[in-house]
Amino acid sequence: MNSRAFRKGAMAVATISATAIVLAGCAGGGDGGGDASTDPDAKIELTLATFNNFGYTDELLQEYMDANPNVTIVHNKAAESGDARANYFQKLGKEGLADVEAVEIDWFAEAMQYSDLLAEVPDSAKGRWLDWKEAGATDGDGRLVGYGTDIGPQAICYRADLFEAAGLPSTPDEVATLFDGDWANFFDVADQYKAATGKPMIDAANSVLQGIVNQMEYTYTEPDGAIIATENPEIADAYNLVVERAIPNAAYSGQWSDDWNASMANGEFATMLCPGWMLGIISGNAPDVEGWEVANVFPGGGANWGGSYLTVPANGKNVDAALALADWLTAPEQQAKTFVNAGQFPSAIEAQSDPAITDSTNEFFNNAPTGQIFAERSEAITVTPFKDANYFKYHDALQNAVNRVFDGVEDQETSWNTWVTEVSAF
């Protein structure tokens, strides 16, 4: 998942919501209960920390507790991954992390610097995931330290009713044809929409930056450690394109603010770049809105945005029990369920061919064949961007450069130069 997101613009500070799912008759007590894997009668409270929407519903977690009646799961969910990242690196190797911690792909390489502080995934789970997903969680000593959750093949989600009112094609097949092309074509459609309605078509300028950057193999650094951020013409072109064409057609600079959440229901914008995990975000924020659809298309071909891992801090109080929970949550059977729950397209190979995925439709999105759409969007991905430990820092700083232009704080050239100065200090 879940990307899955960064703190952008004038965003309100995300709060942490905690949902404790308590099985009757089970006492809490991560301190003194022992470990379920070594003492099957011990009463254990396991904490699970995620962000956004992983599809880990109360009902799904209850399934695990029903099968393991000595375990109580407390699910702490941050509003977005930037908050989860700050908490993770503040506490990793110390105290205070959950028994199972979700890590987003854009900062997972940063976490891999400290792989010795994470518990190893048992051999029995190896081979479960796509090769590149598993390789990304394997350290230099060959230790696999992350359980793959989802990947983020991207389509386009849009408001069919707003497209129709703007005089644009509005069925999914028509919209797929409309956006079949490069980013210039995407912005041409955005210009048409704004000319017809006076409103922006795009939700956020930085979501477009994310989509473009995810189609580059090398962005800010290269595998040999060379820093190419400020010298990379592709990055400069992406920044200029977003500033010149996305900002005039975007309702917001960045995502995840309260206003952005509300806008999914009030029609302030009409399209979103849409990895599978975004389906749950949209339906959760606009449950009563009719008109959201999914088009099987993405500018420039294909791209992956987001996807996460579950990690188990090695100094946790219930490491073996936490590994068992992480294993269960990322097994193919549960990945099929989280796709149905929240659109989390599975990284587990077996799950991708599960009829629960391949035959899946989404009622909220006018019964779109989302399993088929995102399977095809996955096949359209031709580039896996290289991301090192500093990727998040460089990218977050570039998004802040877009924020400054959007907010009128700096002009296009000045904000770029500010970014160059910032990244030179990393």
N, C-alpha and C positions, 0 to 999 in steps of 0.2 A: 504494500500500500504505500499501505500505505503511505509517497510521498509524501512523505508525500507532499509538504508545503513549507513555506517560509514566512517569517514575519515581514509584512510589507506595509509601507506607508504609515499613515496615522492609524494604526490598528490598536484597538483596545487590547489590554493585556489579557491573554487567554486564561481562563480559570480551569482548575482541575476539578472534575466531578468524580466522585467515588460512589460506586454502586456495590454495596456489600450483599452478596447472595449467600445467605446463611442456611445451611441445611439443619432442619430441626434435630435437636439432640446433640449437635456437634459444637463443642466449645472451641473458641479461637485459641490462639496461643502459638505463634511462630517461635516463641522463646523456648518453651520447655516441652513441646509435644513430641519431639523426635522426628524421624523421617519415615514416611509411609513405606518406602521401599525396603527399609531394614526392620521396621516394627509395624506390621500390618494393623495392629490395634491402636496405634498412636493417633491422637486427634491433631490434625495439622490445619493451620490457616495458611494458604498460599496466596500471595499477592501477584497480580498480573497488571502490568502497566503498558497501555497502548495510547494511541492518539487518533484523532479523526474517527473513522468508523471501520474497524477490521471485520465487522460481521459477527463478532463474538457476543451474541445476544444472551440475555439472561437464560433463555431456554436452552441454548447450546451449552453454556457452562453448567447448567443444571444436569444435563445428560452426563457430564463427566462426574459430577458429585453423586449422582444416583449410582453410577458404577463404582464409585470410590467413596463409600459413605463415611470414611474417616476424614475426608478432605472438605474444607470450606474454602471457596475461592472469593477473594475480594478484588474486584476489577476497578482499577483507577485509570481514568481516561482523560488525557490532556486534549485540549481543543485543537491543537495543531503541533506539527513535529518540531518546530523551533523550541517550544517550551520543553518538550520531552528531551531534546538534545542537551539543552542547558542543564537540566536536572541530571541527566545521565553522566555527563563528564565531570560534573561537580562532585558526584558521589561514587563513581566507579572506583573500586579498590578500597573504599572506605566503608561507611555504613549508610543505610537509608534507601538503597535501591530496592525495587520489588524483587520477588523471587524469580519472576520471568519479566524481562524488559524487551519491548519492541524497539527496533532501530531501523530508521529509514535509509534507503539505499544511498541517498546523496551524502550521508555522513557515516555510512557503514565503514568505508575505508579508513576514516578517522578512528573509529572504534577498533579496527583491526591492528592499530599500533599497540593496543593493550590486550592482545588476544590471550596473553598468559593470565589475565585476570578473569577470563571467561571459561566456563566449564565446557569440556569437549562433548560433541554430539557422539553418541555410541555408534559403533560400526553398523549396527543393525538398521540404522536410518539412512546410511550413505547410499547414494544412487537413486534416491527418491525424487530428486529435483532435476530440473534442466541443468545441463553441464555448466553453463556460464553462471547460473545462480549458485550452484554449489561451489564452484571455483572461487567466487567472490567472497566466500566465508571460510576459505581454507588458508591457513597461515603458512609461513615459510617452512615450518616444521611438519607440515602435512596435517595439522589439527583442524578439523572442521568445528567451528565454534558458533555457528548460527543455523537455526532452522528456518528454511525459506517459507515465507507466507505467499504473497501474491507477486505478480508482475503487473505492469501497467500499459498494455497496448492501448493506443489512443484512437478514438473515433471523434465525431463531432456531435454534441448534444445541442439541440436547438428548439425554439418555440415555434411549432408549425403554425399556430394561430397568428403569431406576430409576423412571420414570413408572408403568410397569405395576405394579411392586411397591408403589407408593404409592397404587394404586387410581385413577390418573388415565388419561385417554385416552392412547394411546401411538403410534398410527400417524401419519405426517406429516399426512395430511388432517385427522385428528381433532385433532391438536395445533394446526394452523392455525386451526381453528374455536375451540379452547379459548382461544387468545391473540388472537383477532380482537376488538379493542376498544381501550380507552385504557390508560394506565399503571396506573390504579386496578385495572382488571381483571387486569393482569399480576401485580400485587402480591397480589390476592386468591388467585390460583392459587398463588403462592409461599407464602402463609399455609396453604393446604390441604396443600401438599407438606410443609411443616415440621410441621404437626399430625399428619400420617400417619407421618412418618419420624423426626422429631426432628432432622433435618438441614436446612441451608440449601439452597434451590433454586438460588440465583444464585451465580455465581463471584465477582464483585467489585462492591462498591457503586459504585465510580467508573466502571465500565464502563456502568452504568445512567445515571449523570450524563452521560456522554459521549453516550449514545443520546438522552437528552432534549434536551440542548443542541444537538445536531445537527439538531433540528427547528425551531430558532429562526432567524429571518432576522437579527435584531440581538441580540447577546448583551452584549458589554462596551463596544463603541464603535459609532458610526455613521459613514457615509461622509464626513460633513462634519467629522469629527474629534472630535465630542462624545463624552465619556466617560459612559456610562450604567450601567457595571457595578454599582455599589452601589445605584443607583436603579431598576434594571430589575426590575419585579415578576415577570417570567417567570424570571429567574435566582434570585430569592429563593424563588419557589415550587418550582423544581427542586431547590435545595439542601434545603429543608425536606422535600420528598417523599422524597428520597434518604435523608436522615438518619432520618426517621420510619418509612419502609417498606422501603427497600432494605437498610439496615444490619442490621436484625434478621433478614433473610433471605439474607445474603451470607456466604460463607465467608471472603472477604478484603476488605480495603479497596480494594486496587489489584491490578493484574495484573503479570505479568512476573517475579515472584520465583521462586526455585527451587521453593518449596512449591506455588505456584500452578501451575507447569508440571507437577509431579508429580500434582497433583490431577485432571488430566484423565484419568488412568488409574485412580486409586484410588476414584473415586466420592464424593468429598467434597462435590461439588455436582452439579446435574443439568442446568443450562442455561447458555448463554452467548449474549449478543447477538453476532451472527455476520456480519460483512461477509465477502465472498468470500475475502479473504486470510487469514481466521482458520481456514479449512479446513486449510491446510497446517500451521498451528500445532498444531491439535488432533491431526491424524493423526501429526505428527512426535513429539508428546509421549506419545501413547497408541497406538502402532502395533499392539499386540496386543489391544486392547480391542474387543469387539463390543458394539454397542448405540448408538453415536452416530448420530444422524439429523439431517436438516435440514428444518425446517418453513417453508413459503412464507408467512411472516407477520411483521409487526413491530408492536409497540404504537404506536398513534397513526398508523399508515399506513406511511410510509417515511422513510428517512434514509440519508445517506451518511456513513460513518465511514472516514476515511483516504483513501488514494490518494497517490501520490508523483510526483516528477519526477526525471529524471537531469539533472544540470548538469555543465558542463565549466569549471573555473576557467580564466580567460583567461591566467593566468601559468604554466600548466602547460608541461611540457617537450615534450609531444606533442599539442598542441591539435587539429590536424587529424585525427590518427589517433583521438583520443578522441571527437571529434564523430562520426566514422564508426562507432565502436563503439556510442555512445549511440543513433545513428540506427538501427542494426541491431537493437539490443535492444528498441526501442520500435516497430519496424515491425509492421504487423498480423500477419504470419506468426509472429513471435516472441511477440506478445502472446497469440495463441491457444495457443502452447505453454506459456507461463507460467501460463495459467489451468488447463491440464491438470496442470501440475506442482504448483501451490500455491494455486489458486483465485483468482488475481489477475484480477478482472474487467476487461476491457480498456477503456481510454479511447479507443483508436483506433476510429473509426467503422466502418471496413471489417471489423475483427476481430469486431465484435459480431454480424455476420451470417454469420460463418464456421461451417460445419457442425461444425468441431472444438469450437466453443463451443455452438452451438444444440443439437447432438445429444449433448453431453457428459454422462456420468454419472460418479459418484464411487464407486468400489468400497468404499472405507473407510466411507462413509456409507450403506451398504446400497443401493448403486447408485442413489442419489438423482439425479434429473435436474437437476444443479446448473446447467447452462447455461441451461435454461429458468427455473429458480427465480430466479437472480440477474438475468436479463434482465427478468423481471416485477418484481423488487424495485427495479431501476433505474427502471422506468417509474413506480413508486409514489412516487419522490422528487419532492416539490413545492417544496422550499425549499433554496436554496443559501446557507448562512450567510455573512454578511459577516465576514471575518477580516483585521484589519490587522496591522501589525508587532508589536503588543503582545498579540495574542490568546493566544499560548502562555503568556505571563507571567501574565495574568489567570486563565486557565483552570487552569494548574498550581497557582496559589495557592488557587483554589477547591477543587481536588481535595485539596490539603493540609489544607484546613479539614475536609473529610469524613474524611480520615485521622485527624485529632485526635479527632474524636468517636468514630470506630470504635475507636481505641486507648484511649479513656477519659481522654485528656489534658485535654480541655476539653469542656464541655457544648455543646449545640446553639447557644444564643444567644451564648455567649462565643466560640466558634470562628468564628461569622459575624462578630462584631465585630472579631476578630483579622484576618480577611480584609479587612474594610473598611479597617482601619488600614494593612495591607500595600499594598493596591492604590492607596491615596491617595498613597503614596510613589513609585509608579512614574513 
